């Protein structure tokens, strides 16, 4: 659900912090960008085409003005597709895991997506910097659709997880490419607005998604939730292609070939990180002495790789860009890990249908868009760092409220109320983080820095969804039936509210840690 978190270029801070100095900054010799990204167009006399009020001169001024309308609508179409898929999958996942006899591997259905996206994000950053964002963008859309098809026809939980991994490759390529498109196509003054539109694009999908997915799951089967979505890919392709053809072109140089991109240091490090994350998740789900070996190998691959991929000082919350990147991982990880287990909790512990369980998350999508809109207001620009800290506090409050639904007498609707609070906090935090990222990035480093931000996002998701899965299994969650309390009692299946409470308590602590990091953003 983090593709909506999109965000002043030219400060040079990125290189000073070590961003892109390995492979991201070594844009191919001879690479030539026709226009300077992130700056308003200039007229023939050399003056900026911007009116005195900064609006950009009448109809061309806003993100829906003549100059940007087509591209904005195309971007919104892509984000809406991702949003619909996220809300639909959250709704269908409990039923799919039960049908494939994979409740014990439930967390892997989510973490596989994020683990694969780790590598894809680094690849997208290198690919975008060396050859431009169009190739990774359209490749990502195609891979996203292919992954949905694989998951939809899966006959085992293992094949389902493979499909989710292919989806993750597509998602990682798309989200980084969109950041680069924003950096190249929109002037600095419009970026908060286009990032707010990223979140606004979630509004309709989060309302319609659970209803459609729940109805399809209950009437036709969960497979059709995955098999029907690829058809929707055609609309973004049709809308975006004409607008994207007008973007400044990056001509590949001597080091811009596919082999050089795939063999770049950042891509190889990202691959090591992804493999390491997989091994750690496997070890966490199979606690035994034999699991120590994959755990050790996983740590040996993951730790050195991630330290070199993220900005120098990220894990000690160094001021500026490193803390922006760190906060993204904490925010995304806490939110996604908690959200992944909400439908399962409501279906198994409160007996809700898949549709109602999915609808409990709808309010969060709506208030996320509202929070993103609030942060885009010009008068709040001086308080951006405080807004990000406030957003993390609100997320922590929301996560603490969710397990109250496990208490007898507390209505299940408490979850929907909690998630409206958490969504607003995420809207304040995520969109603001994207704005700060581009403000601290040189134009030629936008791809690599965006990839670092998104990799922190994905790493947070992988780490904390994985931690959630380990806690869930450790507290007996693997034995929970997915037929509701009444059926569980009739069949003798166990109910373990402690498994869910452990997950939510841990994620609330992660969110509070992120609120402390806000003091290091500048």
C-alpha positions as a printed NumPy array, in Angstrom:
array([[  0.   ,   0.   ,   0.   ],
       [  2.884,   2.282,  -0.108],
       [  2.973,   3.302,  -3.713],
       [  1.025,   6.441,  -2.926],
       [  3.75 ,   7.951,  -0.898],
       [  5.339,   9.973,  -3.24 ],
       [  8.217,  14.405,  -3.754],
       [ 13.821,  20.259,  -4.31 ],
       [ 16.288,  19.157,  -6.429],
       [ 19.686,  20.709,  -6.926],
       [ 20.906,  21.173,  -3.357],
       [ 23.706,  18.647,  -3.698],
       [ 23.023,  17.267,  -0.241],
       [ 22.514,  13.759,  -1.589],
       [ 26.114,  13.344,  -2.689],
       [ 27.429,  14.87 ,   0.518],
       [ 25.573,  12.146,   2.414],
       [ 26.904,   9.395,   0.228],
       [ 23.759,   8.852,  -1.841],
       [ 24.4  ,   7.423,  -5.235],
       [ 28.146,   7.673,  -4.951],
       [ 28.646,   3.965,  -5.546],
       [ 26.742,   3.165,  -8.691],
       [ 23.734,   5.423,  -8.636],
       [ 25.745,   8.536,  -9.365],
       [ 27.913,   7.118, -12.072],
       [ 25.432,   7.896, -14.774],
       [ 26.796,   6.614, -18.013],
       [ 29.448,   8.772, -19.556],
       [ 27.918,  10.523, -22.447],
       [ 24.415,  10.281, -21.061],
       [ 22.53 ,  13.369, -22.026],
       [ 19.276,  14.659, -20.653],
       [ 17.524,  17.029, -22.992],
       [ 15.836,  19.098, -20.299],
       [ 16.65 ,  19.854, -16.673],
       [ 14.201,  17.995, -14.497],
       [ 12.364,  19.723, -11.739],
       [ 12.51 ,  23.238, -13.141],
       [  9.846,  25.255, -14.936],
       [ 10.058,  25.604, -18.682],
       [ 11.683,  28.709, -20.062],
       [ 10.492,  30.86 , -22.898],
       [ 12.64 ,  31.797, -25.853],
       [ 13.89 ,  34.895, -24.077],
       [ 15.217,  32.756, -21.254],
       [ 12.685,  33.786, -18.612],
       [ 10.864,  31.247, -16.517],
       [  7.327,  30.611, -17.682],
       [  5.812,  31.429, -14.329],
       [  3.393,  34.201, -13.442],
       [  4.039,  36.713, -10.704],
       [  1.907,  34.75 ,  -8.264],
       [  3.895,  31.616,  -8.904],
       [  1.029,  29.786, -10.504],
       [  2.878,  29.126, -13.689],
       [  0.803,  31.285, -15.955],
       [ -2.901,  30.488, -16.122],
       [ -3.991,  27.141, -17.499],
       [ -0.48 ,  25.683, -17.528],
       [  0.06 ,  26.381, -13.82 ],
       [ -1.379,  23.427, -11.851],
       [ -1.009,  19.678, -12.047],
       [ -4.249,  19.621, -14.053],
       [ -3.267,  22.598, -16.18 ],
       [ -2.69 ,  22.227, -19.895],
       [  1.014,  21.411, -19.502],
       [  0.586,  18.558, -17.009],
       [ -2.992,  17.301, -17.309],
       [ -2.385,  14.206, -19.409],
       [  0.591,  13.026, -17.368],
       [ -1.202,  13.658, -14.072],
       [ -4.201,  11.619, -15.178],
       [ -1.923,   8.81 , -16.334],
       [ -0.056,   8.725, -13.026],
       [ -3.326,   8.721, -11.109],
       [ -4.502,   5.791, -13.235],
       [ -1.426,   3.729, -12.348],
       [ -1.622,   4.558,  -8.643],
       [ -5.345,   3.767,  -8.633],
       [ -4.603,   0.348, -10.105],
       [ -2.017,  -0.376,  -7.416],
       [ -4.451,   0.871,  -4.766],
       [ -7.258,  -1.33 ,  -6.012],
       [ -4.974,  -4.357,  -6.038],
       [ -3.765,  -3.661,  -2.486],
       [ -7.252,  -3.285,  -1.027],
       [ -8.564,  -6.276,  -2.968],
       [ -5.684,  -8.56 ,  -1.943],
       [ -6.014,  -7.58 ,   1.731],
       [ -9.657,  -8.609,   1.523],
       [ -9.097, -11.915,  -0.267],
       [ -5.9  , -13.035,   1.476],
       [ -7.455, -14.824,   4.506],
       [ -9.682, -16.883,   2.221],
       [ -6.833, -17.646,  -0.195],
       [ -4.532, -18.781,   2.627],
       [ -7.232, -21.076,   4.   ],
       [ -8.035, -22.545,   0.584],
       [ -4.363, -23.285,  -0.077],
       [ -3.827, -24.651,   3.44 ],
       [ -1.277, -21.934,   4.079],
       [ -2.255, -20.094,   7.277],
       [  1.177, -20.887,   8.719],
       [  2.713, -19.072,   5.743],
       [  0.203, -16.205,   5.82 ],
       [  2.823, -13.488,   6.401],
       [  4.853, -14.748,   3.414],
       [  1.946, -13.829,   1.132],
       [  2.745, -10.215,   1.95 ],
       [  6.48 , -10.31 ,   2.63 ],
       [  7.243, -12.045,  -0.688],
       [  5.923,  -8.969,  -2.475],
       [  8.145,  -6.624,  -0.485],
       [ 11.218,  -8.839,  -0.587],
       [ 11.15 ,  -9.052,  -4.379],
       [ 10.54 ,  -5.327,  -4.623],
       [ 13.817,  -4.658,  -2.77 ],
       [ 15.823,  -5.842,  -5.739],
       [ 13.434,  -4.268,  -8.259],
       [ 13.706,  -0.848,  -6.616],
       [ 17.495,  -0.78 ,  -6.903],
       [ 17.206,  -1.971, -10.489],
       [ 14.65 ,   0.741, -11.259],
       [ 16.889,   3.44 ,  -9.779],
       [ 19.871,   2.388, -11.88 ],
       [ 17.753,   1.862, -14.989],
       [ 16.04 ,   5.247, -14.62 ],
       [ 19.256,   7.172, -14.013],
       [ 21.065,   5.567, -16.958],
       [ 18.274,   5.203, -19.534],
       [ 15.256,   7.133, -18.239],
       [ 12.12 ,   5.973, -16.387],
       [  9.975,   4.718, -19.289],
       [ 11.572,   1.274, -19.623],
       [ 11.299,   0.294, -15.939],
       [  7.834,   1.824, -15.68 ],
       [  6.23 ,  -0.229, -18.444],
       [  8.226,  -3.349, -17.615],
       [  7.003,  -3.015, -14.045],
       [  3.374,  -2.715, -15.109],
       [  3.713,  -5.887, -17.204],
       [  5.399,  -7.837, -14.383],
       [  2.747,  -6.67 , -11.958],
       [  0.047,  -8.154, -14.162],
       [  1.97 , -11.383, -14.699],
       [  2.349, -11.87 , -10.957],
       [ -1.379, -11.486, -10.452],
       [ -2.002, -14.22 , -13.014],
       [  0.462, -16.61 , -11.351],
       [ -1.116, -16.036,  -7.929],
       [ -4.594, -16.468,  -9.378],
       [ -3.898, -19.916, -10.85 ],
       [ -1.739, -21.171,  -7.952],
       [ -2.517, -24.669,  -6.675],
       [ -0.319, -24.411,  -3.595],
       [  0.705, -21.731,  -1.141],
       [  4.249, -21.968,  -2.491],
       [  3.155, -21.072,  -6.026],
       [  0.937, -18.323,  -4.652],
       [  3.94 , -16.817,  -2.862],
       [  5.953, -16.993,  -6.111],
       [  3.199, -15.008,  -7.843],
       [  3.278, -12.403,  -5.099],
       [  7.057, -12.164,  -5.599],
       [  6.626, -11.468,  -9.325],
       [  4.094,  -8.806,  -8.382],
       [  6.703,  -7.31 ,  -6.064],
       [  9.212,  -7.034,  -8.911],
       [  6.63 ,  -5.129, -10.928],
       [  5.629,  -2.936,  -8.004],
       [  9.245,  -2.015,  -7.193],
       [  9.949,  -0.995, -10.789],
       [  6.77 ,   1.087, -10.998],
       [  7.02 ,   3.033,  -7.757],
       [ 10.632,   4.224,  -8.268],
       [  9.961,   5.076, -11.908],
       [  6.995,   7.238, -10.898],
       [  9.182,   9.194,  -8.468],
       [ 11.664,   9.893, -11.269],
       [  8.841,  10.923, -13.6  ],
       [  7.632,  13.414, -10.98 ],
       [ 11.155,  14.805, -10.535],
       [ 11.563,  15.306, -14.296],
       [  8.121,  16.493, -15.273],
       [  6.932,  18.738, -12.434],
       [  8.553,  21.915, -11.083],
       [  9.311,  22.062,  -7.38 ],
       [  6.238,  24.144,  -6.535],
       [  3.893,  21.455,  -7.913],
       [  5.441,  18.407,  -6.267],
       [  3.486,  18.579,  -2.978],
       [  0.288,  18.732,  -5.037],
       [  1.148,  15.795,  -7.293],
       [  2.15 ,  13.767,  -4.242],
       [ -1.192,  14.627,  -2.665],
       [ -2.858,  13.357,  -5.844],
       [ -1.028,  10.051,  -5.356],
       [ -2.911,   9.64 ,  -2.109],
       [ -6.168,  10.973,  -3.547],
       [ -5.938,   8.219,  -6.155],
       [ -6.516,   5.724,  -3.346],
       [ -9.9  ,   7.131,  -2.34 ],
       [-12.161,   5.35 ,  -4.836],
       [-10.186,   2.061,  -4.821],
       [-10.266,   1.722,  -1.031],
       [-14.04 ,   2.229,  -1.088],
       [-14.762,   0.003,  -4.057],
       [-11.919,  -2.511,  -3.645],
       [-13.089,  -4.341,  -0.49 ],
       [-16.701,  -4.414,  -1.706],
       [-15.779,  -5.789,  -5.117],
       [-13.129,  -8.191,  -3.814],
       [-15.358,  -9.418,  -1.006],
       [-18.29 , -10.003,  -3.332],
       [-16.128, -11.738,  -5.923],
       [-14.475, -13.874,  -3.24 ],
       [-17.781, -14.953,  -1.751],
       [-19.674, -15.445,  -5.022],
       [-17.039, -16.561,  -7.554],
       [-13.978, -17.469,  -5.509],
       [-10.802, -15.744,  -4.384],
       [ -8.911, -16.615,  -7.593],
       [-10.964, -14.179,  -9.641],
       [ -9.782, -11.295,  -7.479],
       [ -6.305, -11.9  ,  -8.885],
       [ -7.237, -12.985, -12.383],
       [ -9.526, -10.012, -13.141],
       [ -7.203,  -7.182, -12.1  ],
       [ -4.707,  -7.572, -15.024],
       [ -7.431,  -6.437, -17.41 ],
       [ -7.388,  -3.046, -15.671],
       [ -3.712,  -2.573, -16.631],
       [ -4.721,  -1.622, -20.166],
       [ -6.255,   1.702, -19.073],
       [ -3.088,   3.188, -17.467],
       [ -1.053,   2.083, -20.481],
       [ -3.391,   3.857, -22.894],
       [ -3.592,   7.022, -20.772],
       [  0.093,   7.377, -19.896],
       [  1.933,   6.519, -23.096],
       [  1.221,   9.743, -25.076],
       [  2.116,  11.937, -22.098],
       [  5.28 ,  10.026, -21.222],
       [  6.575,  10.338, -24.784],
       [  6.902,  14.095, -24.223],
       [  9.245,  13.693, -21.229],
       [ 12.925,  14.638, -21.559],
       [ 14.889,  11.711, -22.974],
       [ 18.015,  10.255, -21.4  ],
       [ 20.384,   8.865, -24.013],
       [ 22.221,   5.773, -22.782],
       [ 25.971,   6.036, -22.725],
       [ 28.697,   3.407, -22.698],
       [ 27.522,   2.04 , -19.324],
       [ 23.816,   2.21 , -20.011],
       [ 23.315,  -1.298, -21.401],
       [ 21.211,  -3.98 , -19.746],
       [ 24.271,  -5.964, -18.613],
       [ 25.858,  -2.9  , -17.018],
       [ 22.617,  -1.974, -15.241],
       [ 21.966,  -5.484, -13.902],
       [ 25.615,  -5.893, -12.92 ],
       [ 25.876,  -2.57 , -11.144],
       [ 26.98 ,  -2.594,  -7.542],
       [ 23.626,  -1.359,  -6.262],
       [ 21.687,  -4.078,  -8.067],
       [ 23.992,  -6.828,  -6.82 ],
       [ 23.785,  -5.498,  -3.277],
       [ 19.997,  -5.331,  -3.522],
       [ 19.895,  -8.926,  -4.732],
       [ 21.996,  -9.981,  -1.748],
       [ 19.642,  -8.106,   0.577],
       [ 16.576,  -9.756,  -0.93 ],
       [ 18.082, -13.252,  -0.652],
       [ 19.205, -12.52 ,   2.902],
       [ 15.715, -11.351,   3.854],
       [ 14.209, -14.543,   2.421],
       [ 16.599, -16.731,   4.415],
       [ 15.876, -14.84 ,   7.629],
       [ 12.13 , -15.145,   7.119],
       [ 12.5  , -18.865,   6.501],
       [ 14.571, -19.292,   9.667],
       [ 12.069, -17.287,  11.686],
       [  9.188, -19.483,  10.554],
       [ 11.1  , -22.726,  11.309],
       [ 12.587, -22.303,  14.793],
       [ 15.103, -25.114,  15.27 ],
       [ 18.833, -25.657,  15.467],
       [ 18.902, -26.331,  11.738],
       [ 17.446, -22.869,  11.114],
       [ 20.58 , -21.239,  12.528],
       [ 22.487, -21.845,   9.29 ],
       [ 20.063, -20.003,   6.937],
       [ 19.687, -17.301,   9.597],
       [ 23.463, -16.75 ,   9.728],
       [ 23.785, -16.698,   5.94 ],
       [ 20.813, -14.354,   5.701],
       [ 22.347, -11.89 ,   8.143],
       [ 25.711, -12.065,   6.354],
       [ 24.017, -11.107,   3.09 ],
       [ 21.469,  -8.597,   4.371],
       [ 23.372,  -6.43 ,   6.857],
       [ 26.388,  -5.389,   4.713],
       [ 24.167,  -4.943,   1.663],
       [ 21.578,  -2.715,   3.256],
       [ 24.225,  -0.578,   4.983],
       [ 25.763,   0.17 ,   1.57 ],
       [ 22.461,   0.716,  -0.216],
       [ 20.941,   3.249,   2.151],
       [ 22.36 ,   6.715,   2.878],
       [ 25.337,   6.821,   5.168],
       [ 24.102,   7.297,   8.71 ],
       [ 20.608,   5.912,   8.15 ],
       [ 20.713,   3.425,  11.027],
       [ 21.988,   6.   ,  13.49 ],
       [ 19.391,   8.55 ,  12.333],
       [ 21.907,  11.1  ,  11.044],
       [ 20.306,  14.465,  10.383],
       [ 18.699,  15.183,   7.038],
       [ 18.19 ,  12.64 ,   4.296],
       [ 19.309,   9.569,   6.304],
       [ 16.573,  10.214,   8.869],
       [ 14.006,  10.774,   6.113],
       [ 14.907,   7.374,   4.709],
       [ 14.878,   5.704,   8.128],
       [ 11.491,   7.146,   9.059],
       [  9.997,   5.832,   5.835],
       [ 10.992,   2.296,   6.734],
       [  9.636,   2.581,  10.267],
       [  6.346,   4.118,   9.172],
       [  5.703,   1.754,   6.292],
       [  6.798,  -1.335,   8.19 ],
       [  4.661,  -0.664,  11.246],
       [  1.6  ,   0.203,   9.207],
       [  1.776,  -2.652,   6.693],
       [  2.613,  -5.293,   9.294],
       [ -0.35 ,  -4.262,  11.431],
       [ -2.694,  -3.921,   8.461],
       [ -1.748,  -7.35 ,   7.104],
       [ -3.158,  -9.076,  10.178],
       [ -6.316,  -6.99 ,  10.63 ],
       [ -8.52 ,  -8.883,   8.118],
       [ -7.311, -12.229,   9.459],
       [ -8.105, -11.141,  13.024],
       [-11.584,  -9.941,  12.126],
       [-12.41 , -13.081,  10.116],
       [-11.077, -15.601,  12.638],
       [-11.707, -13.886,  15.976],
       [-14.853, -11.856,  15.314],
       [-16.491, -13.942,  12.59 ],
       [-16.743, -11.126,  10.04 ],
       [-17.061, -11.868,   6.351],
       [-14.146, -11.149,   4.035],
       [-16.05 ,  -8.124,   2.716],
       [-16.635,  -6.536,   6.127],
       [-13.086,  -7.279,   7.231],
       [-11.742,  -5.527,   4.135],
       [-14.08 ,  -2.573,   4.626],
       [-12.594,  -1.982,   8.07 ],
       [ -9.509,  -0.638,   6.273],
       [-11.437,   1.7  ,   3.974],
       [-11.461,   4.687,   6.321],
       [ -7.672,   4.563,   6.506],
       [ -7.38 ,   5.061,   2.755],
       [ -9.742,   8.024,   2.829],
       [ -8.003,   9.805,   5.696],
       [ -4.597,   9.   ,   4.179],
       [ -5.657,  11.103,   1.197],
       [ -6.889,  13.818,   3.568],
       [ -3.607,  13.859,   5.483],
       [ -1.655,  14.055,   2.239],
       [ -3.803,  16.991,   1.133],
       [ -3.219,  18.763,   4.452],
       [  0.566,  18.458,   4.178],
       [  0.473,  19.94 ,   0.667],
       [ -0.887,  23.293,   1.904],
       [  1.804,  25.997,   1.375],
       [  1.236,  27.535,   4.806],
       [  2.286,  24.281,   6.466],
       [  5.594,  23.996,   4.603],
       [  7.663,  25.38 ,   7.549],
       [  6.197,  22.686,   9.798],
       [  6.788,  19.677,   7.56 ],
       [  9.071,  17.87 ,  10.009],
       [  6.587,  18.335,  12.861],
       [  3.814,  17.007,  10.668],
       [  5.825,  13.861,  10.047],
       [  6.347,  13.328,  13.772],
       [  2.665,  13.893,  14.479],
       [  1.802,  11.373,  11.795],
       [  3.859,   8.68 ,  13.531],
       [  2.191,   9.373,  16.877],
       [ -1.247,   9.038,  15.295],
       [ -0.201,   5.744,  13.685],
       [  0.958,   4.403,  17.056],
       [ -2.361,   5.366,  18.656],
       [ -4.256,   3.616,  15.864],
       [ -2.286,   0.384,  16.179],
       [ -2.801,   0.326,  19.957],
       [ -6.557,   0.649,  19.441],
       [ -6.865,  -2.275,  16.993],
       [ -6.426,  -5.206,  19.45 ],
       [ -9.197,  -3.772,  21.632],
       [-11.486,  -5.617,  19.219],
       [-10.257,  -8.861,  20.809],
       [-11.978,  -7.914,  24.088],
       [-15.485,  -9.244,  24.611],
       [-18.012,  -6.437,  24.478],
       [-15.893,  -4.093,  22.379],
       [-17.498,  -3.672,  18.934],
       [-15.439,  -4.746,  15.941],
       [-16.04 ,  -1.262,  14.523],
       [-13.251,  -0.003,  16.807],
       [-10.838,  -1.25 ,  14.142],
       [-12.389,   0.968,  11.463],
       [-12.217,   3.983,  13.803],
       [ -8.595,   3.248,  14.655],
       [ -7.577,   2.903,  11.023],
       [ -9.08 ,   6.282,  10.085],
       [ -6.732,   7.825,  12.67 ],
       [ -3.75 ,   5.848,  11.437],
       [ -4.472,   6.655,   7.805],
       [ -4.462,  10.397,   8.503],
       [ -1.122,  10.055,  10.261],
       [  0.348,   8.149,   7.325],
       [ -0.886,  10.796,   4.897],
       [  0.937,  13.481,   6.875],
       [  4.112,  11.431,   7.14 ],
       [  4.6  ,   9.613,   3.851],
       [  3.87 ,  12.414,   1.393],
       [  6.002,  14.864,   3.4  ],
       [  8.872,  12.396,   3.364],
       [  8.74 ,  12.216,  -0.416],
       [  8.846,  16.024,  -0.678],
       [ 11.914,  16.162,   1.583],
       [ 13.645,  13.437,  -0.411],
       [ 13.493,  15.33 ,  -3.693],
       [ 14.466,  18.533,  -1.902],
       [ 17.68 ,  16.858,  -0.777],
       [ 18.498,  15.205,  -4.119],
       [ 20.362,  16.39 ,  -7.185],
       [ 18.401,  15.883, -10.418],
       [ 20.839,  13.239, -11.656],
       [ 20.498,  11.357,  -8.348],
       [ 16.709,  11.394,  -8.162],
       [ 16.473,   7.794,  -9.327],
       [ 19.022,   6.379,  -6.873],
       [ 17.748,   8.423,  -3.944],
       [ 14.153,   7.537,  -4.708],
       [ 15.216,   3.921,  -4.845],
       [ 16.87 ,   4.289,  -1.417],
       [ 13.657,   5.703,   0.032],
       [ 11.535,   2.982,  -1.503],
       [ 14.011,   0.292,  -0.481],
       [ 13.757,   1.507,   3.094],
       [  9.998,   1.261,   2.664],
       [ 10.243,  -2.291,   1.356],
       [ 12.869,  -3.318,   3.923],
       [ 10.631,  -2.009,   6.689],
       [  7.766,  -4.015,   5.262],
       [  9.824,  -7.195,   4.926],
       [ 11.369,  -6.839,   8.379],
       [  8.272,  -6.012,  10.337],
       [  5.867,  -8.252,   8.44 ],
       [  8.43 , -10.989,   9.008],
       [  8.678, -10.119,  12.712],
       [  4.908, -10.103,  12.855],
       [  4.788, -13.54 ,  11.244],
       [  7.307, -14.941,  13.729],
       [  5.378, -13.513,  16.677],
       [  2.112, -14.773,  15.242],
       [  3.413, -18.327,  14.934],
       [  5.258, -18.202,  18.284],
       [  2.051, -17.3  ,  20.119],
       [  0.05 , -20.081,  18.468],
       [ -1.383, -18.245,  15.498],
       [ -0.69 , -21.034,  13.   ],
       [ -3.404, -23.167,  14.614],
       [ -6.122, -20.528,  14.255],
       [ -9.048, -21.612,  12.108],
       [-10.361, -19.274,   9.429],
       [-14.036, -20.135,   9.77 ],
       [-14.902, -17.744,  12.599],
       [-15.275, -18.321,  16.361],
       [-18.341, -20.524,  16.136],
       [-16.808, -22.913,  13.618],
       [-13.554, -22.93 ,  15.548],
       [-15.366, -23.982,  18.711],
       [-17.285, -26.693,  16.858],
       [-14.153, -28.201,  15.333],
       [-11.985, -27.792,  18.412],
       [ -9.645, -25.351,  16.646],
       [ -7.776, -22.973,  18.898],
       [ -8.321, -19.258,  19.244],
       [ -5.205, -17.329,  20.175],
       [ -5.917, -13.598,  20.625],
       [ -2.433, -13.273,  22.153],
       [ -0.948, -14.001,  18.705],
       [ -2.606, -10.897,  17.285],
       [ -1.99 ,  -8.758,  20.395],
       [  1.748,  -9.508,  20.225],
       [  1.897,  -8.325,  16.601],
       [  0.024,  -5.071,  17.221],
       [  1.914,  -4.176,  20.426],
       [  5.257,  -4.575,  18.653],
       [  4.208,  -2.443,  15.693],
       [  2.972,   0.316,  17.996],
       [  6.473,   0.457,  19.529],
       [  7.985,   0.712,  16.054],
       [  5.709,   3.662,  15.226],
       [  6.673,   5.445,  18.451],
       [ 10.342,   4.969,  17.552],
       [  9.598,   6.705,  14.266],
       [  8.06 ,   9.685,  16.063],
       [ 11.348,  10.187,  17.923],
       [ 13.253,  10.099,  14.624],
       [ 11.288,  13.164,  13.451],
       [ 13.548,  15.39 ,  15.555],
       [ 16.454,  14.424,  13.258],
       [ 14.888,  15.38 ,   9.931],
       [ 16.747,  18.697,   9.672]])
